[in-house]
Amino acid sequence: YMDIDTIIRGSLDVMYDRISGCDLAMYMDDPYTTQHPGSTRLEECEVLYHGGLICVNNNDKTRKLFRKWSGEVENDMKNWDIDEKLFYDVHHRDDILVDALPMTFKDEELNEASIVWSGAGQTKFTQDVYIEECKKYDRDFR
């Protein structure tokens, strides 16, 4: 899975090797409370799982996880953070093995060497380097 504002800038072949030994692979970051002292956003989560790129090993555990996750998210759709919070809760409950991808697979800073750029937040509207990259694939972009 990847967000619609994701730009793939290189080969994802390495993902097949990474996902073979676990259930999911995704970029993990410090929680909001560490990144933004004083924040209470997702304060119960010890790690921030970035959902912009999720590699899934299609097995019984992940199918069960996604059924639970989507059902619970559907019950609280107006909560902006519900997907991240529930993912944290559900995957810990069900002992899902998650491989931590390096930032090069979910780069919100748009480093030239990164394989995947994320258009998180205002990036897709304000960062010229992101906009120019999009124009390579869609000349009518913006």
N, C-alpha and C positions, 0 to 999 in steps of 0.2 A: 504494500500500500504506500502511496505517496500523495502528499497534498497537491492540488492542482497548480499551485504557484511554485512548484519545484522545477528546477532546470537540471537536467542530466548532462554533465559536461565531459564524461568519460565512461569507460567500461564499468559495468556493474558485475562482471564475471566473478570477482572475488566474493561476492555475496553468497554464491552457491556453496563455496567451501565453508564460509562462516556459519551459515544456517544449518549445515549438516550435523553439527554437534550440539545444537540447542533447539529450543522451541521458537524463540523470537530473537531478532537482532534489531537494535535501535540505538540512537544516540541518547546517552544519559548525562545529566548535568547536575550541578549543585542545586539544591532546592531554592525556590524563590526567597525563602527566609534568609538564606546565606547570601544570595546574589544582591538582595535588596534589604539590608538591615532595617528592622522595624515592620516589615511586611508580614501580614498574616495570611497571605495567599497560599493556599495548599500547605498550611503550616504543619499538618500531621504527616506530610510526606518527607521521607529522609532523602529522597532523590527525585529529580525531575526527569520523567521519561518524555522525550520529544516524540510526538506522534506524527511528525511530518514525513517520516520514512520508516516504515515498519516492514521488516523482512520476516516472513512467516514460514515455518516448517509445517507443512500440512499433515498434522497428526491428530489423534483423538484429543489430546490435551489442548491444542490450540483451537480446534473446532468448538470444544466446550467453552473455552475462554471467550471466544468471540460471540457465541450465543448469549452467554451471561452478560458480557460487557455491553453489547448492543441493546439488550433488553433493559438493562439498568439505566443506560444513557437515555433511552427513549422516555423513561419516567421522569427525567429532570432536564429536558432539552433546553430550557431557558437559562440554565446555569453554565456560564461561559467555560468554567474549568471542570465540568463534570466528567468529561472523557478522561482527562489526566488523573483526576482523583480516583475514579472508579477503576481505571486500569491498574493503578498502584494497589488498590485494595484487592481486586479480583485476582491479579496475578500472584500476589503474596499468599492469598488463601489457597490457591490451587497449585502451588509449587511449580510455577512455570520458570524454566531456565532461560534467562535473557542474556544474550551476548551484548556487551557494550561496544557499539561502533565508534570509531574515531570521528571527530568533528568533520573530517573531509567528506563524510556522507550526509551531513545535515548542517551545512555551513551558512550561518546567518550573517557572517562577516564578509562573505564574498571573496575569499582568498583565491588568487589565480590558480593555485595548484589543486584546489578542491575538486572532487568528482561531482558532488551534488551541492547546488546552491539552493537555499530556501528563500522564498519571498516573504518571510515572516513580517508581520506588522506592516509598517509603512514602506519597507524596503522596496516593494514592487512598484511604488509610486514615486519614490524620492531618490533612489540610487541610480545614477546614470549608467554605471557599469552593468547593473542588473537589467535595466531597460534596453540597453544596446544588445545584451546577450539574447534577450527575448526577441528582438527584431531579426535575429539570425534565423529564427524558426517561424516567425509571423511578421511579415513586413508591415502589416496594418496595426501592430501592437502600439497602443497609446497614440 
